[in-house]
Amino acid sequence: MKIRVFFLFSFCLILLGSCKKDSLVTTVEEEQPPTPTIIIESIIQGLIMDRQGAPLEGASVTWGNAMIETDENGVFIIENLVNGEEAVLKVEKDGFFDAFQTILPIAGSTMKTRVQLTARILNASFPAQDGGEVTLNNGSKVNFQANAFMDQSGNLYQGQVNIFATYIDPSDPNVDEIMPGNLLAINTEEEQQTLQSFGMMNVELEADNGEPLQITAPATLRMAIPADRSMNAPGTIPLWYFDKASGFWKEEGSAELVNGEYVGEVSHFSFWNCDVPYDLVVLKGVFSADKFELTGRVRVTATDLNTQGVVGLAADGSFKGKVIANTPLLLELIDPYCGDVLYSVNLGSLSADANLGTINIDLTSDWVSLTGTLVNCDQEAVSDGVAIIQLNGQSYIVTAKEDGSLLAAFRPCGATSLAITGIDWEEQVRGSEQPFSVSPSLNVGEIKACGFTFTAQIKVTSPGFEDYIINNCTARVEPNDSIGNFYTLTSIDNQGGEDKVVYKYTFINWTNDINNPVWGMSLSLIHISEPTRP
């Protein structure tokens, strides 16, 4: 297994053979859960954009202990590293709020996702001793009490409080690319449910020096309700905060409907959501268009509740999501470029998990059937790569087949031109943007992934030491089959010529409890220098 990612570890370096369990002091970085015991192998291909659809270069995408940065096109690809039944992606970039996505991986499939980052703008500032109020972009408000702020050490904070906040509209057609998670939730009885949102907000508190702050006394939320949901708004609604480690919304408190807005108190700050919970079932299926890869989004609407969820298609057309049970559902395939409905069917009410099997899509004359080949600098076919199609201001990923062929089907939505960029992920090389005129049967010939290099790295972080970067590397993570709490990671630093360094990291979870781990780690290095062959 080859993984081209950063591996972040904030464990104390120790020698396992010379330490005692009760002497371990281990630091685990907040919001980065340790390696779980369940591994579902899947490839994730994604695009990171701003709210205007412009790609963001250098955004970091993290889950578990792995991280990778987006390239110039906002693209990231992580192979064979999806943890458990839900994979939590955390996306960070300076000047933007952190974003989180919870993906349900499909074993053996190439999953695809898109994330829109929201600009992080200062909304309000006031002295801690006075308290204050912040008004969000849709009129929602938060009221803070005086002398009710603390720093990260738990000390009373008395300086200036800076508030960064934004409202997330659940009726936004792209809300699935903006909001954290996917509306999967855990209620107070520890039951998994899915949610119907009546408004979300993200609130972050900072000191003047940039240190995060929290509150010591309840703050009051006033959440405005979208117009299309006001008629169905219940008088009392549960409040939910987003748990960044698990990727689930968690129930905490409630809010009352007062003059067209929900009013409630919260004891800490994160993402907050006013939602009605429902029982859920798993829905999956496959959309097929002969040999072509479809670009599209699957939307499931609970018609009686006026709420919906959206997931992307994998490269093979498969999809998987958790939907509201026991209520009429409408399934639609949505065109990603212009929002048209490509397929629609009423599913009725589902009381159990359902597999819809294969749904065939007929390619009519208003579709583009794109063919071509992804090649490297030596004109050889690239099997581990993608092509980025840019059409109508939107970017989408097409996965190269094993023989390098590109086969994609989409509707141009009135566009007369498009552009394609090739990326060779194996060699970490991308090409220049190539323009084409749109036609029903579009043969783009050879798309060259050649000209610009990018570098994958491993970064090891240890308390008290500077970060160590391993460049031009390959790596693999292997759980030990005989000991459930034992893991090894091996990486090879190819230093040029015949020189290389093999790094082997060994991890033990002393508690053998993945939810309450105590980690130890050892590191061994082997330097190999082989003579140059004639």
N, C-alpha and C positions, 0 to 999 in steps of 0.2 A: 504494500500500500504506500503510495507516495502522497505526501501532504505538503503543499507549498503555502505555509502560513507562518505567522509569528506564534511562538509559544511563550506565554507570560506566566512566570511562577514567582510568587512572593513567599516562598517557604525558606526557612533557615537551612543553610547547607550543613549537613552533618554526615558523619560516617556511620552507617548503620551497624557495622560490626563493633563499634566502640562506644555506643551510646546506650542509655537506659530509657525505658519508656517514660518513667516519671520525671526525667530531666528535660524532656522536649519542650521547647518554646516555639510555637509555630504561628505565623501570621498568614491569614488567608485574605486576599484583597476583597473588599466589599463588592457585592453584586457579581462576583465571579465564582459560581459554584464549582466544586471540584469535579473531576472526571467521574461520571456516573457508571453504574455497573451494567447498564443496558446500552448497547450500541446498535443503531440502525444505520447501515451504510447508504449514503445518498450523496449526490452532488448538488450543491447549491450554486446557481448562477444568478447574479443580481445586479441591479442598477440603483445608484444613489443619486438623487436629484434634489434641487431646491423646489420651492412651491410653484415656481414658474416653469418647471420642467427642464431647467439647464443642468447638465451633468456636473457632479462635484468630484473633483480629483482630490486624493489624499484624505478622504474620509476613512476612518478606521471602523471595521466591522468585526465584532467580537462575539464569540459564544464560548461558554466553558472557559478553558484556558488557551483558546486559540484566537488569533487576530490576523487580519489581512487588511491592506489599504486598497482603496479604489484607484484605478488608473485614470488617465486623462479623459476617458469616456465615461467615468463614473462606474466602471464595471468592477465587480469582484467575483471570483470563482474559488470555492473551497471544495475539495474533493474528499470523499470517503470519511467524513467526520461530522455526523449528525448524532447528537446525544439524546437517546431516549425517544419517547413517543411525541414529545414536543421539543423543538429546537428554538431556543431564545437567541435572537440576534440583537446585539446592541450596536448602534451606529453613532459615532461621535465625530464632530468637526467643529473647530473654533468658529464662533459667531453664530452657532445654531444650537437649538435645544437637542439634547440626546433623544434618539428615537429607539424604539424597541418593537420587534416583530416576533410573534410566536408562530412557528411553522410546524405543520403536521407532516413529517417526512414520509415519503413512500419508498420503501426499500428497493434499491436497484434503479431508481428513477433519477433523472436530472431535474431537480426542482428549480423553479424560477420565481423571483420576487422583485418588487420595486418598492423603494422607500423614498418618501418626500420629507426633507428636513425643513423645519420652520425656523426662520431667523430669530435669534435670541436678542430681544430689545428690552431695554430698561423701561418699565412701566411706571414705577413710583419710587420715591425715596423719602424717608422720614426718620427722625430721631427715635431710637428704641424706647426712650422714656416717655415719649408722647403716644406711641402707637400710630395707626393710620389706616388708610383705605386705598385699595387699588381697583381700578375699573378696567375690565378687559375689553377686547375689540368688539364684542357684541352687546355690551352693556352689563354683563355679569360682574359681580363685585366680590371682594374679600375684605372683611374688617378685622384688624389686628388690635389686640388689647395693649395697653401701655405696660412697659417693663415686663414683657412676656417673651423674651428672646434669649437663646443660649448659643454658645459656640460649640465646636466639635468636642471639646473637653467637658462639656456640661456646665460651664461657668456662665453666670449671668452676663449678657452682652449689653453694653450701654452706649454703643456708638451709633453711626448712621446705618439704617437698614435699607438695602436696595432690593427691589422686587422685580423679578423677571417672570412674566406670566403670559399665557395665551389660552384662548378658548378653542376647542375642537368641536366643530359642528357635526353631529352624527348623521345629518341629512346631506352632507357633502358627498357627491358621487365618488370621490377619491378617498373617502375617509379610511378605507382599509390600508392605504399607503401612508397615511398621516398619523393615525392613532397608535398608541402602544398596544401590543398584544393583538388578539383577534376576538375579543369579547368572550373568551373562555374565562370562567370564574369559579372560585371556591367560596361557598357560603359559610355561615357560622357553624353549621353542622358538619363541615369538611366534605360536603358533597360538591361534585363538579357540575356546573350548570353553564348555560349560555345566556347572554344578556341582550335586552333591548334598551338602548341608551336614549336618554332625554337630555343629554348635555355632558361635556367633559371639559376639564381645564387642567393645565399644568402650571404649577406655581413653584418658583425657586427663590430662596432668600439668601442674600449674601451680605457679608460685612464689606467695608470699604476696601479691605485688602484682598477681597475675593474669596475669603473663607466661607464655606457654607454655614448657614444658620438654621436653627429649628426653633419651634415655639414651645413655651412652658405653660401656656394657658390656651384654652380653645379659641380658634378663630372662626368667624361666621362666614359661610359661603352663601352667595345669592346667585344661583345658576339660572340664567334665562333659558326658556324652552323654545326650540325651533317651532316656527308657525305650523309646520305640517304634522307636529306631534301634540299640539296643545289640546286637541279634542279628546285624546286618549290618555292624558296625563293623570295618574292616580293621585289622590289627596296626600298619601304618604308613600315615600319611595326609599328603598335602601340606598345607602352610600357605599361606594366601593373605591379602594385605592389600588393602584397597580404595583404589584410585587415584582421588582425588576430582576430578582434572582430566578423565580419560578416561571415568569411569563404569564401569570394568572392575575386577574382582578380578585381582590379579597374584600369580603363584606365587613364593614365597620361603621355602625351608626345608621342614621336615617335623616331624611329631610322632609319638610312639610311644604305643600303647595300654598303659596301666599301671593296673591295679586299677580298671577301669571309667571311666577318664578319659584324655584325650589330653594328653601332656606334651611340650612343645617349647620352644625358645628363639627369641626375636625380638630384632632389633637396633634397632627403632624402634617408635613407637606411632601407631596409627590404629585402624581396624576390622580385626580379625583373624578368620579363618574356617578351620575344619577341614573340608576338602571332598575328595570324589572327583570327578575331572573326567571328562567324557564328550564325544564328538563330538556335534555339533548339526546340526539342520536347521531351516529356517524353516517355520512353520505359520501359515496365515491363512485367513480365511473371513468370512462375514457371517451374523448372526442377524437374522431379519426377522419382524415381526408386523404385516403389512399396512402401514398408514400410521403406526403408532404407534412412538415411540422406546422401546426396551427399556432398562430399568435392570438391569444384571447384571454378573457377573464370570465370565470364562472360566477354568476350571481344567483343567489337563492333568496327569494323574498317570501316572508311570512305575510300573506296577503291580508289576513284579518287584523294583523297587528301593525301594518305599515312599517316594517323593519326588515333589513336585509343584511346578508353577509356576502363577501366576495373573496374568492381565492383564484390564484393564477393557474394556468395549465403547465404541467411538466412538459419536457421536450417530447415525450411520447404521447402527449395528449391526455394523460391521466390527471385526475384531480381528487382531492380528499378534504373534507371539512366536517365540522360538527354543527348541526342545525337544530332549530327548535322542534321538539317532538309534539305530536298530537295537535297540530294546527295546519291548515292548508298551505302548501308550499308551491311556489312557481320557480322553475329552474330555467335560466337563460344563459346563453353564450354571448358575451358582449364583445363587439369589435374594439380592440385596444386603441385604434387610431382616431375613430370618430364617434365611438359610443353607440353605434347601431346594434340592434338585437339580431344576431345571426341564427339563433335557434331558440325555441321556447317550448316548454311543456309543463302542464300542471301535474304535480306529483301527488296531490292529495295530502292526507295526513300520514305521517310515519310514526309508528309506535316502536319500531326496532331499527337497528342498523340496516342500511340498504346499499346494495351494489347495483348500479344501473347498467353495468356491462358496457359495451361499445356503442356509441352513438355516431352514425356516419353523417358527415357533412358533404353535400354535393357542391362541387366547385363550378359555379356558373360563369358567364362571360364577364361579370363585373368583378371577378376576383383576379389577383395576380398570382400566377404559379411561377415561383422563382427557382431557378436551378443554377448551379455553379460548383466550383471546387475551391476549397481553402488550401493555399500552398505556402511553403516557406521560401526563404531566400534562394534555395537551390531548386526551386520549382517542384519540390516533392510535396505530396499530399500531406496535410496536417490532420491527424485524427484526434488530437487533444487540443481543440481550439473552438472558437466561436466567431461569428460575424455579427456586428452591430448594425442593424438597419435603422436609419433615421428617416422618418416620414411624417409630414405635417407637424413638425416640431416635437415629435415623440421618438424615443429610442427604445428598441427592443432587441433581445438576444436570440440568435438562431444558432443551434448547436451543430457542429460539424459531425458527420457520421464517421465511422471507423476508416472509411476509404477517403475521407476528406470532403465528401460531397455535401453541398448545401441544398436543402430542399425545404422551401417555406411557402405557405399559402396565406394570403391576406387580402383584404379589400383596400384599395388606395384612397377611397373617400374623396375623390376629386383631385388628388395630387397628380401632377404630371412628371415629377422627378423625385428621386430618393438618393440616399448616399449609403455606402456600406464601408465599414472598417473591419479588417481581419485581425484576429488576435491568436497567436500561437502560445498557448498556456504552458506547454511542455518546455519550450525554449525561452519563454518570457520575452517575446518579441511581438510588436504590433505593427501594422502597416498604416499607410496614409488613407484618408477618406477618399473613396472612389465614387464619382457621381454617375447616375444612370437615368435614362428616361423610362417612365412607367409604360408597360405594355402587358397584355393578358398573359402571354408566355414569355417571361423575361429570363434569358440566359445571360448571366453576368460573367461567364467565363471563369477565369482564375482571379480569385480575390487574394491578394498578396498580404501575408502577415510578415512583413519584412521592412526594416528601416529604423525602428525605434525599440530600444530595449528597456525593460523594467526589471527590478530585482526583488525576489522574495527573500525573506530573512527569518531567522529565529532570534528572538530576544529573550534572554534570561535575566530575571529581576530577583535579587536577593537582598533582604534587609541589611543595611550597613555596607553594601558594596555597590559600585557603579554597574549600570546595565551592561551586559555583554552581548554583542551582536555577532551572529554567525551568518555570513553572506553566502550566496550561491550554494544553497544547501538543499538536501532532500531529508525527509524525516518520516518516522513512523511511530505510532503509539500502539502498544500491545498489552492488553490485560493478561495476567498470568491465569491460565485455565484452572490450576490446582488450588490457588489461593485467591479468594475473591477480593481481598483488600490490597492486592499487590499489583503494581503497574510498572512498565518500563517504557522509556522513550529513547530511541536511538536516532542520532542525526549524524550526517557526514558533511564536513566542511571541505569542499573541493578547492584547494588553495592554488591550483595552477600546476602545470607540469604533471609530475607523478606524485606530488605531495598532497596528503589529505589528513584530516584529523577526525577520528571517530569519537563522538561524545555519547556516553550512555548514562541516562538518568534513571534511578530506581526510586520508586515512591511506595511507601507503606502507609495505609490508614490504620492506625493502631486500634481504633475503636471498632473497625469493621462495620461502622454505621455511616452510610453515605450522607445522612442528614445532619450528623453531629461528628464530623471527622476530626481527627488529630493526625496531621501529616508529618512524615519524616522523609528526607530525600538524601541520596548519595549521588555523587558524580564521579565517573571515571573517564579519562581521556587517553586515547591511543594515537600516537603520531606515526603515520606510515609514509615512508619515503622510498619509492621504488626506483631502480635505475631506468634511465631512458632506453627504450628498446630501439634497435637499429632499424 
